[in-house]
Amino acid sequence: AFLPPAQPSFLFVPPHLNSYCQQASSEIPKLRKEDQKARNALLADIQQGTRLRKVTQINDRSAPQIESIPCSKKKKKKE
């Protein structure tokens, strides 16, 4: 008897969702002209916002916040 290979558990679809998944279409939905124009405008705004701005001033905050005390000014222990 031929048995199909077992599916991994992460691909398991519960029975109540199985019929919905089989009805899903892989076709691209047709958009009205108004919807297509609005979509294109939205995508253009998103793409314009993703362009990086030129850095004109570097604000490097990676230096330590505590000032170090030079070795000559440290208190010496009395002997």
N, C-alpha and C positions, 0 to 999 in steps of 0.2 A: 504494500500500500504506500502510495506517495503522500508525504506530508509536506506542506509548505514550510519554509523556514520560519522559525519563531520570530515575532517582532519584538524589538526592545521595548521595555516597559514605558519609556518616555514617549513612544509613539502611540500608546494605547488611547483610543478614543472611546469614551463612555457610550453605551448603547443609545442613550437619549440624544446624544449629539451626532451620532453616526449618520442618521438620515439627513441632517442639516449639512454635514460635510459633503455628502454625495451630491447635494443639490447646488453647491457653490459653483459658480462659473469662473472660468479662468480668462474669459474675454474682457477686454478693456471696455468700460462703459462709454457710450456715446454721450457727449456733452453738447448742450445747446450753445449757440454762438455767444450768448451773454455769459454763460458759465465759463466757457473757454477763455473769454477775454479777462474775466475776473481772476481766473486761475493763473493766467499768464502774468497779470499785473502783480499778483501776490508772490509768485515765484521770482519775478524781477526784483521786487522789494527785498525779498530774503537774500537773493544773490548779491545785491548791492550792499546790504548790511554785513555780509561776510568778508568783504574786502578789508584787508588790514590797513590800519593807518600808519603813516610813517612816524617813527619814534624820533622826536626832536630833542628830548632831554632825558637823560638816564637818571633815575632815582634809585640808586643802589642802597638798599637797607640791610644788606647782608653782614655789615660790620657788627662787631659785638657792641652791646648797649652799655656795658660796664667799662669804665676807663681802667686801664691797667696801671699799676703803681710801679715806677722804675725801681730796680733792685737797690739803688743807692739810697732811696728814701724809706726803705722798709726799716722797721724797728729792729735793732740788734738785741739779742739776748744778753743779759749780764752774766758774766762768768764768775 
